[in-house]
């Protein structure tokens, strides 16, 4: 298998052939109102319905020729070797939260007691409640002080947003360093998949970024607009220093990318990532949130004379001008979330109306609840695959957030 066959993403819209998902599990039911803030949720989805919605989502991919892979299954398959499995568990416990040696041993023993790797990985994702491990008695002052806290290991309810922990760019991976500790633990699963899973381990996959770097970057801010252009948001979750590092590494390799566009977007919750305010749906069509329509500060980054040098230019232009210039097309069509009406746009933006996922040029997956934006997309000739969305949307992420393309056909 050649290097380009394991991973290949040179656009946002090429026909999707392989995608990575995570079906929501009991980690959702380990959310409590007191924990929501810390675990980055505004609400608690109803798990039974969320699973049904997610299965409908996965079926859209399968019915349109894409292979669906699940995060928990690939992780379980990547750690079949005992040495690797032990290393994985140790790293997981190390990052869970500070624990005495005795407690680390108890947690490890508990995890090793599962009858299959998949059950163990699911438990790691769900979180471990104190009452699940016998003998986890209070032995120190810090235990007694936090005796009310129910978890030994926190749940990871954001995992069904597989977009953020890593991003496929070209034939490589940006294994992201997430902004919050809560989410940075999620990237451990991807690290073991890309290093040790049979699908990838012999491929010498380049890593454009590593999870232990000191600047943060998240997948929702990383868009591959063409085989020449990558767009990255400077956002609440992604720092400029991380963009520079990633850009240098992509330019060092023999990839086709010529320019990285760094979009400076508003630093607020509704605009958490670049893909919550703008996504590509066709060769020349984009969904956008009306609030980023005015002049936008974008920095274009190109290769310098030597590998360490980058040429950075600041551009303050309308979004449509910037896109048509770098995609080398005469004009682009911006489809406004909520048809530009501030009330509809505000509501549908909150439910990720701009966060569509293209599975082929002009063909996208959307949430059913964003009916104003969906009607508009259809009027622009876009073919819609509509998925149910009452519960999944409570996590504040749409179809693009919930999927990580591994392989797209070139366009």
Number of C-alpha atoms within 10 A of each C-alpha: 9 9 15 14 13 19 23 23 26 27 25 26 27 22 20 24 20 21 20 19 23 21 20 25 20 17 22 23 16 20 22 13 11 8 13 15 12 11 19 15 18 12 16 18 20 14 17 13 15 22 16 17 20 23 15 15 24 23 14 17 19 15 9 13 13 20 16 19 16 15 20 23 16 21 25 21 16 25 22 14 10 9 9 14 18 14 12 18 19 16 13 18 18 12 16 19 13 12 16 11 9 10 18 17 14 16 22 15 12 15 19 15 12 13 9 11 21 17 16 19 20 18 18 21 25 23 21 21 15 16 12 12 16 9 10 15 13 12 11 9 9 10 14 11 10 11 13 8 10 13 16 20 21 21 25 22 28 23 25 24 25 27 24 30 27 26 26 24 27 25 21 25 23 23 26 29 29 26 17 13 14 18 20 19 20 24 21 18 20 23 21 21 22 24 16 20 19 13 16 18 15 15 18 14 17 17 19 22 24 17 23 13 14 12 18 22 34 29 28 29 26 26 25 22 22 23 20 17 21 25 21 30 28 26 24 20 22 26 17 17 13 19 23 14 15 17 23 19 16 23 21 13 12 7 16 14 21 16 21 28 27 25 21 16 21 18 13 11 12 15 21 21 29 30 27 28 26 24 26 26 26 21 19 18 21 20 25 29 27 22 15 15 15 12 14 16 17 24 21 21 21 19 20 13 9 8 11 12 11 17 12 16 11 12 15 13 15 15 20 18 16 20 22 15 13 17 18 9 12 10 14 19 16 20 23 24 31 26 20 17 13 15 11 18 25 19 15 22 27 20 24 29 34 33 30 27 24 27 24 20 21 21 21 22 23 28 26 17 18 23 16 19 26 26 14 17 25 12 11 13 11 19 18 19 18 18 20 19 22 16 20 27 19 18 19 22 26 27 26 25 23 24 21 24 25 25 26 23 15 14 14
